[in-house]
Amino acid sequence: MRRLLLVWLTPGLVLLGAPADPCGDKLLLLGRGIRFQSRHTPRAATVLLYLPASQSGAKLTDPKLESALREAGHKLRTAVTREELTQAIATGRYDVVAADISDATNVSDAIRSSAGAPIVLPVIYLLAPLGQHQPKLDIESTKESYGVVLRVPGRAGHYCSEVDKAMALKLKRERSK
């Protein structure tokens, strides 16, 4: 009789004891789920980064920008001077050309006759280099004009998603032709 009572009470006592949550349950409490995102892009792009030196000589860029795009599978080339930009456009085929918002209209004119008709991705620097005044920019009007805007500095995932949006715009433009 004791054995039968022990067999029936043991599972009951175990179930009434302290709850043993599985390992991942604490992440699902209060909306704290994990976002399982891959930085690898479905469409790898060939990106030309036009990064001219500022007046103070500092290179305007985020160190994470280039590494995030390379990690996502995009091919990168950088141009620092206007001559390097024109040479790169003449000799290569690019999907996206990222340039500072102040240079975006000049870059648009330069790539108009290039092969592959790349998309211009204007880059807005949210933090100005030391000693320089940054004009107040209307991000929404820029986004309406170009379709996408890359904000620097930012998170690596945002860089990749904006390049992916630019690629989607390019594919949409090619399908409409």
C-alpha positions as a Markdown table, in Angstrom:
| # | Residue | x | y | z |
|---|---|---|---|---|
| 1 | Met | 0.0 | 0.0 | 0.0 |
| 2 | Arg | 2.9 | 2.4 | 0.8 |
| 3 | Arg | 4.4 | 1.8 | -2.6 |
| 4 | Leu | 1.2 | 2.5 | -4.4 |
| 5 | Leu | 0.8 | 5.7 | -2.4 |
| 6 | Leu | 4.4 | 6.7 | -3.1 |
| 7 | Val | 3.9 | 6.1 | -6.9 |
| 8 | Trp | 0.8 | 8.4 | -6.9 |
| 9 | Leu | 2.2 | 11.1 | -4.7 |
| 10 | Thr | 5.6 | 11.5 | -6.3 |
| 11 | Pro | 4.4 | 12.9 | -9.6 |
| 12 | Gly | 1.9 | 15.2 | -7.8 |
| 13 | Leu | 4.6 | 16.6 | -5.6 |
| 14 | Val | 6.9 | 17.2 | -8.5 |
| 15 | Leu | 4.2 | 19.0 | -10.4 |
| 16 | Leu | 3.3 | 21.2 | -7.4 |
| 17 | Gly | 6.9 | 22.1 | -6.8 |
| 18 | Ala | 8.8 | 25.1 | -8.2 |
| 19 | Pro | 8.1 | 25.6 | -12.0 |
| 20 | Ala | 11.0 | 24.8 | -14.2 |
| 21 | Asp | 10.7 | 27.2 | -17.2 |
| 22 | Pro | 12.4 | 26.1 | -20.4 |
| 23 | Cys | 15.5 | 28.2 | -21.3 |
| 24 | Gly | 13.8 | 30.5 | -23.9 |
| 25 | Asp | 10.7 | 31.4 | -22.0 |
| 26 | Lys | 12.2 | 34.3 | -20.2 |
| 27 | Leu | 12.8 | 36.0 | -23.6 |
| 28 | Leu | 9.2 | 35.8 | -24.5 |
| 29 | Leu | 7.9 | 37.5 | -21.4 |
| 30 | Leu | 6.5 | 41.0 | -21.8 |
| 31 | Gly | 7.1 | 41.1 | -25.5 |
| 32 | Arg | 10.9 | 40.6 | -25.4 |
| 33 | Gly | 11.0 | 38.1 | -28.2 |
| 34 | Ile | 14.2 | 37.6 | -30.2 |
| 35 | Arg | 14.3 | 38.8 | -33.8 |
| 36 | Phe | 16.0 | 36.2 | -35.8 |
| 37 | Gln | 17.4 | 38.3 | -38.7 |
| 38 | Ser | 20.0 | 37.4 | -41.1 |
| 39 | Arg | 22.1 | 40.2 | -42.5 |
| 40 | His | 22.7 | 38.2 | -45.7 |
| 41 | Thr | 20.8 | 39.8 | -48.5 |
| 42 | Pro | 18.6 | 38.0 | -51.0 |
| 43 | Arg | 20.0 | 40.1 | -53.8 |
| 44 | Ala | 23.7 | 41.0 | -53.6 |
| 45 | Ala | 24.4 | 44.4 | -55.0 |
| 46 | Thr | 27.5 | 46.0 | -56.4 |
| 47 | Val | 27.8 | 49.2 | -54.4 |
| 48 | Leu | 30.0 | 52.2 | -55.2 |
| 49 | Leu | 30.6 | 54.4 | -52.1 |
| 50 | Tyr | 31.5 | 58.0 | -52.9 |
| 51 | Leu | 33.2 | 59.2 | -49.8 |
| 52 | Pro | 35.0 | 62.5 | -50.4 |
| 53 | Ala | 37.1 | 63.9 | -47.7 |
| 54 | Ser | 35.5 | 66.8 | -45.8 |
| 55 | Gln | 36.9 | 70.3 | -45.6 |
| 56 | Ser | 38.8 | 69.3 | -42.5 |
| 57 | Gly | 40.3 | 66.3 | -44.2 |
| 58 | Ala | 38.3 | 63.8 | -42.3 |
| 59 | Lys | 36.6 | 61.0 | -44.3 |
| 60 | Leu | 32.8 | 61.1 | -43.9 |
| 61 | Thr | 31.8 | 57.6 | -43.1 |
| 62 | Asp | 30.8 | 55.1 | -40.4 |
| 63 | Pro | 33.3 | 52.3 | -39.9 |
| 64 | Lys | 30.5 | 49.9 | -39.5 |
| 65 | Leu | 29.0 | 50.8 | -42.9 |
| 66 | Glu | 31.5 | 49.1 | -45.1 |
| 67 | Ser | 31.9 | 46.0 | -42.9 |
| 68 | Ala | 28.1 | 45.6 | -42.6 |
| 69 | Leu | 27.6 | 45.7 | -46.4 |
| 70 | Arg | 30.4 | 43.3 | -47.0 |
| 71 | Glu | 29.1 | 40.9 | -44.4 |
| 72 | Ala | 25.7 | 41.0 | -46.0 |
| 73 | Gly | 27.2 | 39.8 | -49.3 |
| 74 | His | 27.4 | 43.1 | -51.2 |
| 75 | Lys | 30.5 | 43.9 | -53.3 |
| 76 | Leu | 31.9 | 47.3 | -52.5 |
| 77 | Arg | 34.2 | 49.8 | -54.1 |
| 78 | Thr | 35.0 | 53.3 | -52.7 |
| 79 | Ala | 35.9 | 56.5 | -54.5 |
| 80 | Val | 37.4 | 59.4 | -52.6 |
| 81 | Thr | 37.8 | 62.0 | -55.3 |
| 82 | Arg | 35.6 | 63.1 | -58.2 |
| 83 | Glu | 38.1 | 61.7 | -60.7 |
| 84 | Glu | 38.0 | 58.3 | -59.0 |
| 85 | Leu | 34.2 | 58.4 | -59.1 |
| 86 | Thr | 34.1 | 59.2 | -62.9 |
| 87 | Gln | 36.7 | 56.5 | -63.6 |
| 88 | Ala | 34.8 | 53.9 | -61.5 |
| 89 | Ile | 31.5 | 54.7 | -63.2 |
| 90 | Ala | 33.2 | 54.5 | -66.6 |
| 91 | Thr | 34.9 | 51.2 | -66.0 |
| 92 | Gly | 32.5 | 49.3 | -63.7 |
| 93 | Arg | 28.9 | 48.3 | -63.5 |
| 94 | Tyr | 27.2 | 49.2 | -60.3 |
| 95 | Asp | 23.7 | 48.6 | -58.9 |
| 96 | Val | 23.8 | 51.3 | -56.2 |
| 97 | Val | 25.9 | 54.5 | -55.9 |
| 98 | Ala | 25.9 | 55.9 | -52.3 |
| 99 | Ala | 26.9 | 59.5 | -52.1 |
| 100 | Asp | 26.4 | 62.4 | -49.6 |
| 101 | Ile | 23.2 | 64.2 | -50.0 |
| 102 | Ser | 25.0 | 67.4 | -51.1 |
| 103 | Asp | 26.7 | 65.4 | -53.9 |
| 104 | Ala | 23.7 | 63.3 | -54.9 |
| 105 | Thr | 22.5 | 65.5 | -57.7 |
| 106 | Asn | 26.0 | 65.7 | -59.3 |
| 107 | Val | 26.3 | 61.9 | -59.0 |
| 108 | Ser | 22.9 | 61.4 | -60.6 |
| 109 | Asp | 24.0 | 63.5 | -63.6 |
| 110 | Ala | 27.3 | 61.5 | -63.8 |
| 111 | Ile | 25.7 | 58.1 | -63.7 |
| 112 | Arg | 22.9 | 58.9 | -66.2 |
| 113 | Ser | 24.8 | 57.5 | -69.1 |
| 114 | Ser | 26.5 | 54.6 | -67.3 |
| 115 | Ala | 25.9 | 51.0 | -67.9 |
| 116 | Gly | 23.3 | 49.3 | -65.8 |
| 117 | Ala | 21.6 | 52.6 | -64.7 |
| 118 | Pro | 22.5 | 52.4 | -61.0 |
| 119 | Ile | 20.3 | 53.8 | -58.2 |
| 120 | Val | 21.6 | 56.8 | -56.3 |
| 121 | Leu | 21.4 | 56.3 | -52.5 |
| 122 | Pro | 21.8 | 59.6 | -50.8 |
| 123 | Val | 23.6 | 59.5 | -47.5 |
| 124 | Ile | 22.6 | 61.8 | -44.7 |
| 125 | Tyr | 25.2 | 62.2 | -42.0 |
| 126 | Leu | 23.3 | 62.8 | -38.7 |
| 127 | Leu | 26.5 | 63.9 | -36.9 |
| 128 | Ala | 28.7 | 66.6 | -38.5 |
| 129 | Pro | 32.5 | 66.4 | -38.3 |
| 130 | Leu | 34.2 | 68.6 | -35.8 |
| 131 | Gly | 34.3 | 72.3 | -36.8 |
| 132 | Gln | 31.7 | 72.0 | -39.5 |
| 133 | His | 28.1 | 73.2 | -39.6 |
| 134 | Gln | 25.6 | 70.7 | -40.9 |
| 135 | Pro | 22.5 | 72.2 | -42.6 |
| 136 | Lys | 19.1 | 71.1 | -41.5 |
| 137 | Leu | 17.9 | 68.6 | -44.1 |
| 138 | Asp | 14.4 | 67.5 | -44.8 |
| 139 | Ile | 14.7 | 63.7 | -44.9 |
| 140 | Glu | 11.1 | 63.1 | -46.1 |
| 141 | Ser | 11.5 | 65.3 | -49.2 |
| 142 | Thr | 14.8 | 63.5 | -50.0 |
| 143 | Lys | 13.1 | 60.2 | -49.6 |
| 144 | Glu | 10.4 | 61.3 | -52.0 |
| 145 | Ser | 13.0 | 62.4 | -54.6 |
| 146 | Tyr | 15.3 | 59.4 | -54.4 |
| 147 | Gly | 13.0 | 56.7 | -52.9 |
| 148 | Val | 15.5 | 55.7 | -50.2 |
| 149 | Val | 17.8 | 57.5 | -47.8 |
| 150 | Leu | 20.7 | 56.1 | -45.8 |
| 151 | Arg | 21.3 | 57.6 | -42.4 |
| 152 | Val | 24.8 | 57.5 | -41.0 |
| 153 | Pro | 25.6 | 56.6 | -38.2 |
| 154 | Gly | 23.2 | 53.8 | -37.7 |
| 155 | Arg | 22.8 | 50.1 | -37.1 |
| 156 | Ala | 24.3 | 47.6 | -39.5 |
| 157 | Gly | 20.9 | 46.1 | -40.2 |
| 158 | His | 19.6 | 49.5 | -41.3 |
| 159 | Tyr | 22.4 | 49.9 | -43.8 |
| 160 | Cys | 21.7 | 46.6 | -45.3 |
| 161 | Ser | 17.9 | 47.2 | -45.5 |
| 162 | Glu | 18.3 | 50.5 | -47.2 |
| 163 | Val | 20.6 | 49.0 | -49.9 |
| 164 | Asp | 18.0 | 46.2 | -50.3 |
| 165 | Lys | 15.3 | 48.8 | -50.8 |
| 166 | Ala | 17.5 | 50.5 | -53.4 |
| 167 | Met | 17.9 | 47.2 | -55.2 |
| 168 | Ala | 14.1 | 46.7 | -55.1 |
| 169 | Leu | 13.7 | 50.1 | -56.7 |
| 170 | Lys | 16.2 | 49.3 | -59.4 |
| 171 | Leu | 14.5 | 46.0 | -60.2 |
| 172 | Lys | 11.1 | 47.7 | -60.3 |
| 173 | Arg | 12.5 | 50.4 | -62.6 |
| 174 | Glu | 14.0 | 47.7 | -64.9 |
| 175 | Arg | 10.7 | 45.8 | -65.1 |
| 176 | Ser | 8.8 | 48.9 | -66.0 |
| 177 | Lys | 11.1 | 49.5 | -69.0 |
